[in-house]
């Protein structure tokens, strides 16, 4: 009887102990029921045993639960560790023998569940050893008693029921990947030391899989997750498109473009943190650091072919081209390994010693018997620092970031004032007429090139990256959702970006020339920093500054033309004394027009000085200091984003009310210039009064908003008080604004302004 009991304890039933599940005649007819883990104990004593006492029967039935748990746990372990259940590594793999799986429920493949099965097998091996020891004790005892069995297996009565409940929950809820780690981590928090140690061992087995995936991702940049269980996941639709049959040269070029586009897509949208598989004990910040490290390693280990050819010269470029041609045929099947697994051509981007250091940190975590959250986070932070430092060197040192930042400042922020002054003068006659949608962009390129010839020397290698666009008139543009490079741009550019910030985002427009925008060609790897959204912000500031500079030029030209007219009138007065009274009357009629023009020029000039000097130059100097002091790519991205945000916020482009008022003021200035030209310096009184009244309202509203405590007292515009001080140096704006608000005080005359 005792030997029958010992056999039942390791899952083997017989005449003494029967399995109700096997006695069921319909069990064999249902494969799913055969493979499923039973929830209730089906091991029972044979009903014809009459010689057992009630106390012995209770003890034996309690022991039989251990045999049942062993059998179910062993079934789960064998099923989870059986590689024949894994149908395929690739989604498009077709089963060679579908009839072999007919009528059988396919068990979902899971490397984490297999790791759990390995841990459970360890526990079962210890249990079998305990049963064997009990058998040896019974054989050595001249009078074997049932109490010896109970004593030898007493500790497993604490372990086996929770383990059975664990695997039952895993199967019922289909717990896999990070969710399984999270479940095991919660089970570790219990008050029973033996059970806690057992669950920690199972969690250790699960972490072994996670550390292998972390090593593949953080050391080699390879996402080794064929069953979708890792908390780093590839975005849907991020796969590389397959090329068609072309000539060898076309295949080489398309492969290069595909590689660069894929690298850019992988960095921005190719991978993400899969929250469903992220364990609760790993913070989102840590997971994002892991995501960043893998993407950075992919970039560092696989530089762009065009970038590599610039560094290696024609000979190395030819060797690289031949190598690319050789792998084109099998590219679609070995995409991931080709992109991230091949050796780097530039060992300086990520030295092998640094990769070994990362692997060593992960190996130390893997060898720990328990998971320590603080040690894990410190290791991830250290690895992230290594990756961010080398990525910073790639972008700042190898890709000449400072030169490109200076070029963006020169052209998008109008730091090359002489160039844009010349461009606006060359194109002034063109811009006096409405733009023609079909030829507007081509018409502007002529004065643009003429201004470059007159003001820009041959030493400015960045000017060739700048091109003029008129996207608002239907010219070359790209959609916002497409992150790939358009065919019309040179290799490595991001395409036309100014369509994101056309006239629709700037309020009421001046005229059709408001859509003038710049496009900047960016090569890899600067595309990691200068994204479509970043260049769009630059373009938004450019359009704003160009409008201010253009209207300032119009006001100056109007004044110059008016002075020529006035000098001509004075000459006629000296020749004909009889018309002197008429000339004096005309000059007196023009005085209100000159006053309002002076007020407009004063406001526009001070606003330009504030933006160019107080905002752009101060923020540029701060950015340069931060770039020099930092050696971390993530900090570099943050500093640049703060730089752009400061330009937009301190220029009031993000305040709708201020933007609308400024647009209205610019429109009024342009109307005044057109009136001066149209009526040869003697405008109609009613039109001038309307412009003057409207300008006074808008300027007073602008000053009132800017001097409000909510805006002037905030940190978003640290130099706003200086701008208001220059604008209101003689208290004219303050007095007129207060009078406009209170309506009680009389408004000072325009002659009292200066």
Buried (B, 14 or more C-beta within 10 A) or exposed (E): BBEBBBBBBBBBBEEBBBBBBEEEEEBEEEBEBEBBBBEEBBBBBEEEBEEEEEEBEEBBBEBBBBBBBBBBBBBBBEBBBEEEBBBEEEEEEEEEEEEEBEEEEEBEBBBBBBBBBBBBBBBBEEBBEBBEEBBEBBEEEEEBEBEBBBEBBEBBBEBBBBBBEBBBBBBEEEBBBBBBBBBBBBBBEEEEEEBBEBBBBBBBBBBBBBBBBBBBBBBBBBBBBBBEBBBBBBEEEBBBEEBEEEEEEEBBBBBBBBBBBBBBBBBBEBBBBBEEBBBEBBBEEBBBBBBBBBBBBBBBBBBBBBBBBBEBEEEEBEEBBEEBBEEBEEBEEEBBEBBBBBEBBBEEBBEEEBBEBBBEBBEEBBEEEEBEEEBBBEBBEEBBBBBBBBBBBBBBEBBBBBEBBBBBBBBBBBBBEEBBBBBBBBBBEBBEEEBEEEEBBEBBEEBBEBBBEEBBEEEBEBBEBBBBBBBBBEBBBBEEEEBBBBEEBEBBBBBBBBBBBBBEEBBEBBBBBBBBBBBBBBBBBBBBBBBBEBBBBBBBBBBBBBBBBBBBBBBBBBBEBBEEBBEEBEEEBEEEEEEBEEBEEBBEBBEBBBBBBBBBBBBBBBBBBBBBEBBBBBBBEBBBEBBEEBBBBBBBBEBBBBBBBBBBBBBBBEBEEBBBBBBBBBBBBBBBBBBBBEBEBBBEEEBBEEBBEBBBBBBBBBBBBBBEEEBBEEEBBEBBEBBBEBBBEEEBBBBBBBBBEEEEEEBEEBEEBE
